Amino acid sequence: MCALTPMFPSNQQEWYSTSTMEYPWLDSFSPTLPSSLYPSFDQLDEFKNYNINLLPHHMNLADINGTNNNSNNDQEEHQGSVLEKKLNHNASERDRRRKLNALYASLRALLPPSDQKRKLSIPKTVAGVVKYIPAQKQELQRLSRRKEELMKRISNKTETLSHQQEQLRNRALMMESIDSSSQKIAANWITDTEIAVQIATWKWTSISDMLLRLEENGLNAISVSSSVSSTARIFYTLHLKMGGGCRVRLEELDGMLYGLHQSY
């Protein structure tokens, strides 16, 4: 191996030999390297003004420590954010389940008491409600129709009874005008088993005792009313219904009522 030596001596070698005496750290640079790699300065004072820093100009130990601290803080903030999200998610899930349980409990309350005591599962509860509600809706519609039919029948009977009472009242007034001193009893058939009876008298009568005697003869009272005319005459109106084994003609009824009225 041959040692490399500069082909042309220059002032740089002289500067190097001189500067090593004043600046020993320059010996760390390899003297075997070509002199062209060493910096050339016209004046030594200019060289003294330069500061050699092995780290980049924008980095130092404080910056490195600060960067590490910032990264640690960012990591802690990220972990805290993840934990907060998990807690919020768990709270939301608990609230959602609580609301669902309340809804299922309200559905279970719609079922019959026998099903409520069995503590059915959620699928069975939903299936039971789906079947039970339409059935109850149909039953409600049936009962509504039945109610309308009964109300219509009651209204018709009330109108018929009012008409019969009006007729009996007019008849009694006519009888009163003919013979005001006598006591009159009038009876009319409403249906095959129902009779409207009106008694005109000048004195009050014990209706309860009369009804008791009528029931003993197979006649049940549906309704009873009383009124007083302008002439102080008292009118009793009875709506009677014959029992299953009772068959009474109007003539017999007139005689029976007249006898009962006279006895009281």
BAGU-437237 format. One line per field, with one value per residue (C-alpha): residue number from 1; x, y, z. Coordinates in steps of 0.2 Angstrom, whole numbers, plus 5000, padded with zeros to 4 digits. Example, Ala and Ser with C-alpha at 12.3 -4.5 7.8 and 13.67 -1.06 7.14 Angstrom:
// BAGU-437237
resi 1 / 2
east 5062 / 5068
north 4978 / 4995
up 5039 / 5036
//
This chain:
// BAGU-437237
resi 1 / 2 / 3 / 4 / 5 / 6 / 7 / 8 / 9 / 10 / 11 / 12 / 13 / 14 / 15 / 16 / 17 / 18 / 19 / 20 / 21 / 22 / 23 / 24 / 25 / 26 / 27 / 28 / 29 / 30 / 31 / 32 / 33 / 34 / 35 / 36 / 37 / 38 / 39 / 40 / 41 / 42 / 43 / 44 / 45 / 46 / 47 / 48 / 49 / 50 / 51 / 52 / 53 / 54 / 55 / 56 / 57 / 58 / 59 / 60 / 61 / 62 / 63 / 64 / 65 / 66 / 67 / 68 / 69 / 70 / 71 / 72 / 73 / 74 / 75 / 76 / 77 / 78 / 79 / 80 / 81 / 82 / 83 / 84 / 85 / 86 / 87 / 88 / 89 / 90 / 91 / 92 / 93 / 94 / 95 / 96 / 97 / 98 / 99 / 100 / 101 / 102 / 103 / 104 / 105 / 106 / 107 / 108 / 109 / 110 / 111 / 112 / 113 / 114 / 115 / 116 / 117 / 118 / 119 / 120 / 121 / 122 / 123 / 124 / 125 / 126 / 127 / 128 / 129 / 130 / 131 / 132 / 133 / 134 / 135 / 136 / 137 / 138 / 139 / 140 / 141 / 142 / 143 / 144 / 145 / 146 / 147 / 148 / 149 / 150 / 151 / 152 / 153 / 154 / 155 / 156 / 157 / 158 / 159 / 160 / 161 / 162 / 163 / 164 / 165 / 166 / 167 / 168 / 169 / 170 / 171 / 172 / 173 / 174 / 175 / 176 / 177 / 178 / 179 / 180 / 181 / 182 / 183 / 184 / 185 / 186 / 187 / 188 / 189 / 190 / 191 / 192 / 193 / 194 / 195 / 196 / 197 / 198 / 199 / 200 / 201 / 202 / 203 / 204 / 205 / 206 / 207 / 208 / 209 / 210 / 211 / 212 / 213 / 214 / 215 / 216 / 217 / 218 / 219 / 220 / 221 / 222 / 223 / 224 / 225 / 226 / 227 / 228 / 229 / 230 / 231 / 232 / 233 / 234 / 235 / 236 / 237 / 238 / 239 / 240 / 241 / 242 / 243 / 244 / 245 / 246 / 247 / 248 / 249 / 250 / 251 / 252 / 253 / 254 / 255 / 256 / 257 / 258 / 259 / 260 / 261 / 262 / 263 / 264
east 5000 / 5007 / 5003 / 4994 / 5002 / 4997 / 5004 / 5005 / 5009 / 4999 / 4996 / 4983 / 4996 / 5005 / 4988 / 4985 / 5002 / 5000 / 4982 / 4985 / 4996 / 4983 / 4968 / 4973 / 4955 / 4960 / 4971 / 4955 / 4953 / 4963 / 4979 / 4979 / 4964 / 4967 / 4970 / 4956 / 4943 / 4949 / 4941 / 4951 / 4950 / 4959 / 4960 / 4961 / 4950 / 4936 / 4938 / 4937 / 4920 / 4912 / 4904 / 4904 / 4888 / 4886 / 4867 / 4855 / 4852 / 4834 / 4837 / 4844 / 4842 / 4828 / 4819 / 4821 / 4814 / 4800 / 4795 / 4795 / 4784 / 4772 / 4771 / 4768 / 4754 / 4746 / 4746 / 4738 / 4725 / 4721 / 4719 / 4708 / 4697 / 4696 / 4691 / 4678 / 4670 / 4669 / 4660 / 4648 / 4644 / 4641 / 4630 / 4620 / 4618 / 4611 / 4599 / 4593 / 4590 / 4581 / 4569 / 4567 / 4563 / 4550 / 4542 / 4541 / 4533 / 4520 / 4516 / 4516 / 4503 / 4491 / 4490 / 4478 / 4483 / 4486 / 4499 / 4507 / 4510 / 4520 / 4533 / 4534 / 4550 / 4551 / 4547 / 4532 / 4526 / 4527 / 4518 / 4505 / 4501 / 4500 / 4487 / 4478 / 4475 / 4465 / 4455 / 4450 / 4446 / 4434 / 4426 / 4424 / 4416 / 4404 / 4399 / 4397 / 4385 / 4376 / 4375 / 4367 / 4354 / 4349 / 4348 / 4337 / 4326 / 4325 / 4321 / 4307 / 4300 / 4301 / 4292 / 4279 / 4276 / 4275 / 4262 / 4252 / 4254 / 4248 / 4233 / 4229 / 4230 / 4218 / 4206 / 4207 / 4203 / 4188 / 4182 / 4185 / 4174 / 4160 / 4160 / 4171 / 4165 / 4170 / 4188 / 4193 / 4206 / 4212 / 4223 / 4230 / 4242 / 4259 / 4265 / 4259 / 4266 / 4267 / 4253 / 4251 / 4239 / 4233 / 4223 / 4214 / 4209 / 4206 / 4217 / 4235 / 4237 / 4251 / 4259 / 4272 / 4258 / 4249 / 4264 / 4268 / 4250 / 4253 / 4269 / 4260 / 4248 / 4262 / 4263 / 4280 / 4282 / 4294 / 4291 / 4279 / 4275 / 4263 / 4256 / 4243 / 4231 / 4225 / 4209 / 4220 / 4216 / 4230 / 4235 / 4246 / 4254 / 4261 / 4271 / 4268 / 4275 / 4267 / 4278 / 4280 / 4265 / 4254 / 4240 / 4228 / 4214 / 4211 / 4194 / 4201 / 4215 / 4203 / 4194 / 4209 / 4216 / 4200 / 4198 / 4216 / 4213 / 4197 / 4206 / 4219
north 5000 / 5017 / 5032 / 5046 / 5063 / 5079 / 5082 / 5101 / 5108 / 5123 / 5135 / 5124 / 5112 / 5126 / 5132 / 5115 / 5113 / 5130 / 5128 / 5111 / 5119 / 5132 / 5120 / 5102 / 5095 / 5097 / 5082 / 5071 / 5074 / 5061 / 5069 / 5056 / 5064 / 5075 / 5093 / 5098 / 5091 / 5104 / 5121 / 5135 / 5151 / 5167 / 5173 / 5163 / 5175 / 5171 / 5153 / 5156 / 5164 / 5147 / 5136 / 5117 / 5109 / 5090 / 5091 / 5099 / 5117 / 5114 / 5101 / 5100 / 5090 / 5101 / 5099 / 5080 / 5079 / 5091 / 5080 / 5064 / 5073 / 5078 / 5061 / 5054 / 5067 / 5063 / 5045 / 5048 / 5059 / 5046 / 5032 / 5044 / 5047 / 5029 / 5025 / 5039 / 5032 / 5015 / 5022 / 5032 / 5017 / 5006 / 5020 / 5022 / 5003 / 5002 / 5016 / 5007 / 4990 / 4999 / 5007 / 4991 / 4982 / 4995 / 4993 / 4974 / 4976 / 4987 / 4974 / 4961 / 4971 / 4969 / 4951 / 4941 / 4940 / 4921 / 4925 / 4939 / 4927 / 4915 / 4928 / 4924 / 4927 / 4942 / 4932 / 4923 / 4940 / 4948 / 4933 / 4933 / 4951 / 4950 / 4936 / 4943 / 4961 / 4957 / 4944 / 4957 / 4970 / 4957 / 4954 / 4973 / 4975 / 4961 / 4968 / 4985 / 4978 / 4969 / 4985 / 4994 / 4981 / 4981 / 5000 / 5000 / 4987 / 4997 / 5013 / 5004 / 4997 / 5014 / 5023 / 5009 / 5010 / 5029 / 5028 / 5015 / 5026 / 5041 / 5031 / 5025 / 5042 / 5049 / 5035 / 5037 / 5056 / 5051 / 5039 / 5052 / 5065 / 5052 / 5046 / 5056 / 5046 / 5029 / 5021 / 5014 / 5001 / 5000 / 4986 / 4984 / 4971 / 4977 / 4960 / 4942 / 4942 / 4960 / 4971 / 4989 / 4993 / 5010 / 5013 / 5029 / 5032 / 5046 / 5039 / 5033 / 5014 / 5003 / 4999 / 4987 / 4976 / 4976 / 4971 / 4957 / 4950 / 4951 / 4941 / 4928 / 4927 / 4925 / 4943 / 4952 / 4971 / 4978 / 4996 / 5006 / 5025 / 5037 / 5054 / 5066 / 5075 / 5093 / 5087 / 5078 / 5061 / 5048 / 5038 / 5022 / 5014 / 4997 / 4987 / 4969 / 4953 / 4936 / 4921 / 4905 / 4896 / 4911 / 4915 / 4929 / 4937 / 4956 / 4953 / 4942 / 4955 / 4969 / 4960 / 4954 / 4972 / 4979 / 4967 / 4971 / 4989 / 4988 / 4978 / 4991
up 5000 / 4996 / 5006 / 4998 / 4999 / 4991 / 4974 / 4976 / 4993 / 4998 / 5011 / 5019 / 5025 / 5034 / 5041 / 5047 / 5056 / 5064 / 5069 / 5078 / 5090 / 5095 / 5093 / 5098 / 5094 / 5076 / 5078 / 5078 / 5059 / 5049 / 5042 / 5029 / 5020 / 5006 / 5010 / 4999 / 5011 / 5025 / 5025 / 5019 / 5029 / 5024 / 5042 / 5058 / 5067 / 5055 / 5059 / 5078 / 5076 / 5070 / 5083 / 5078 / 5084 / 5080 / 5082 / 5069 / 5071 / 5075 / 5088 / 5105 / 5121 / 5128 / 5112 / 5112 / 5130 / 5126 / 5111 / 5122 / 5135 / 5121 / 5114 / 5132 / 5135 / 5118 / 5122 / 5139 / 5132 / 5119 / 5132 / 5142 / 5127 / 5124 / 5142 / 5142 / 5126 / 5134 / 5149 / 5139 / 5128 / 5144 / 5151 / 5135 / 5134 / 5151 / 5148 / 5132 / 5141 / 5155 / 5142 / 5133 / 5150 / 5154 / 5137 / 5139 / 5156 / 5149 / 5136 / 5149 / 5159 / 5144 / 5146 / 5157 / 5175 / 5173 / 5160 / 5170 / 5185 / 5174 / 5170 / 5152 / 5142 / 5130 / 5114 / 5122 / 5129 / 5112 / 5104 / 5117 / 5115 / 5096 / 5098 / 5114 / 5108 / 5091 / 5101 / 5114 / 5100 / 5092 / 5109 / 5112 / 5095 / 5099 / 5116 / 5108 / 5095 / 5109 / 5119 / 5105 / 5102 / 5121 / 5121 / 5106 / 5113 / 5130 / 5120 / 5111 / 5127 / 5135 / 5121 / 5121 / 5140 / 5139 / 5126 / 5135 / 5151 / 5142 / 5135 / 5152 / 5159 / 5146 / 5149 / 5168 / 5165 / 5155 / 5168 / 5181 / 5171 / 5170 / 5188 / 5199 / 5214 / 5209 / 5209 / 5192 / 5187 / 5168 / 5161 / 5143 / 5136 / 5130 / 5124 / 5126 / 5144 / 5149 / 5155 / 5159 / 5173 / 5180 / 5196 / 5199 / 5217 / 5229 / 5243 / 5245 / 5244 / 5250 / 5234 / 5242 / 5249 / 5233 / 5223 / 5236 / 5233 / 5214 / 5215 / 5224 / 5210 / 5197 / 5192 / 5194 / 5193 / 5181 / 5185 / 5196 / 5196 / 5204 / 5200 / 5206 / 5195 / 5196 / 5205 / 5218 / 5211 / 5213 / 5198 / 5200 / 5185 / 5185 / 5172 / 5176 / 5168 / 5170 / 5176 / 5166 / 5173 / 5174 / 5162 / 5167 / 5157 / 5158 / 5166 / 5180 / 5182 / 5184 / 5197 / 5206 / 5207 / 5212 / 5226 / 5232 / 5231 / 5241 / 5254 / 5257
//
